[in-house]
Amino acid sequence: MNFVPKQLFLTKGKGVHKEKLVSFEMALRDAGIAEFNLVRVSSIFPPNCKIITKKTGLAKLHCGQVVFCVMSEQAVREKNRLVAASVGISLPKDPATHGYLSEHHSYGETEQEAGDYAEDLAAEMLATTHGISVDSNLHWDARKEIWKMQDKIVKTMNITQSAVGKRDLWTTVIASAVLIL
């Protein structure tokens, strides 16, 4: 059996509950993926894989199905503490080669900051597989332009969820790239 996914979709969610596990479940429900048996995998964007809409992807899956995903998760039980979970994507110019997915989860970062960081991680991993090295002290936008000028990375993106914690309640955020076999 060939386990190389041909499609993937992106989703995110947040959940709040007095129990940490239930807040995670609520985040999965918000993301639309609670009814699957999720198996976390590492960070390779498969060759010739297409990004599809969440609606199209969910229609291809069945309740109880084992589903592979790259997932970032963060939880907090502290009033006013900002949490974020992000999956970054870096796609190669040649779709027959692999790209990268990155998971980033943080405290105190906005959705924009966490998303940019996750994209940067994915782009750096892809760039280094092509022998492209860029000073990590440069601002993200500068590195992004250098990588794109090297003509190896065609696109970067992210899916990010952030939330502010509540007193005496768990707040969980997730972001996920769901792989379709």
N, C-alpha and C positions, 0 to 999 in steps of 0.2 A: 504494500500500500504506500502511496506517495503522500507524505505529510508536508509538502511544501504548499503553503497557503497561496491561493490565487487572488484573494480579495481580503480587504480589511476595512473596518469602519471605526470611527472615533466616537467616544462617548465620555460623559462626565456626570458626576452627581454629588450630592451632599445629603447627609442624614444627621438628625439630632435626636438623642434619646438619653434616658438616665443610665442605660447599660451600653457599654462600649460596643459589644457585639451587635446589638440591635441598631445602634447608630450606623455601623458598617453596612448592615443589611438594608437600612433605609437609603443609604448612599447608592448601593447597588440597584435598588428599586428605582431611585430617581434617574439613574443612568440607563435603566431598561434592561439590565443584565442579571437580575437576581435569580431568575428561574433556570440558570444554567450552572453546570458544574465547571467552575473556572479553574484552569490550570495556568499558572504564571510561567512564562518563558522569558528567555533573555532577549537581547535587543537587536536582532537582525530583521531589517525590512526585506522580505523575500524578493528575489529577482522576478521580474514580470508580474508583480503583484499590483493590483489596481485598488485605489481608495474609492470606496462606495459610500453612499449615504447610510446613516444609521437605520433609517426605515427599511431600505433595501436589504441591509445586512441582517436585521432582526427577522425579516420575512424568510430568510434562508435557514434559520435555526429553529430547534424544537425544544420544548420544555424538558429539562433533565439531561440534555445533551452535554457531553464533555466538550468544552470550548477553550481553545488556547488564547491567551491574551498577554499583552505587556501592560502592567498596571502599576500606577503610582498611588500611594495612599498615605494620608496623614490624619491624625486625630488629636483632639485637645479637649480638656475638661477645665478650662480656665476662662473666666469672663474677659471679653475684649481681646483675646489673643488671636491674631490672624494666622490662619494655616492655608497652605496651598499644596496641590498635587498636580503634576504636569507630566505629559508625555510629549517629547519633542521628536520630530521626524526630519531626516535629511535624505533626500532622494538623489541618486546619481544621474548624470546625464544619460548614461547608457542603461535603459531599463532592464537589460538582461543581466546586469550585475546587481549585487545587493546594496541596500542602503542601511541606515541605522535608525533605531528608535532608542530614546533615552527616557529614563524615569527620574524625576526630580520631585522631592517633597520637602517642604520648608515651613519655618515659622517666620512671621514678620514680613514676608514678601507679598506684594500685590500680585494679582493674577497676571498682569503684564510682565512684571519682573520675573516671576517664576516661569512663565511661558518663554520669555526670551532666553533665560538660562538653560531651559531644557532643549530649545532649538540649538543653542550654542554647543551644548554637550554632544548632541547628535551630529552636528556638522563637523565638530572636531574629530569625532571617532571616524567618520567617513573620510575626511580630508587626510588623516594620518594613514589610512589604508592605501591611499594614492600617493604617499610620500610628500604630501603638502604639509608644511609646518608653518604656523603663524604664532607670533608673540602673544601669549595668553594675557598680557597686560594691556593689549589694545582693546578698545571698546568693541562690544559685540557687533555693531553696524560696520565697523572697519574690517573686522575679521570676516564677516559675512561677504562683503564686497570682494575681498582678496580671494576667498574660496571660490566664489562664482566666477571671478576673472580667470582662475586656473582652469575653467571649463570642465570641471569634474562634478560639481554639485549644481544641480539645476533648480532645486526648490527645497526650502525648509518651512516647517509649520509646527504648530503645537495645539494640543487640547489641554486646557487648564481649568481647574475648579478651585476657588478660594472661598473661605467663609470665616466669620468671626465667632469665636467661642462664646459659650454662655455659662454662667455660674451653675454648678451642680448638674450640668448636662454634658454628655459627650457630643462633640461635633466632629464628624468624619467627612473628609472630602476624598474623592477618587477621580482619576483620569485614566482612560484605558484605550488601547488599540486592540480591537477584537479581531482575531484572525479567522478567516473562513476557508476551510479545506475544500 
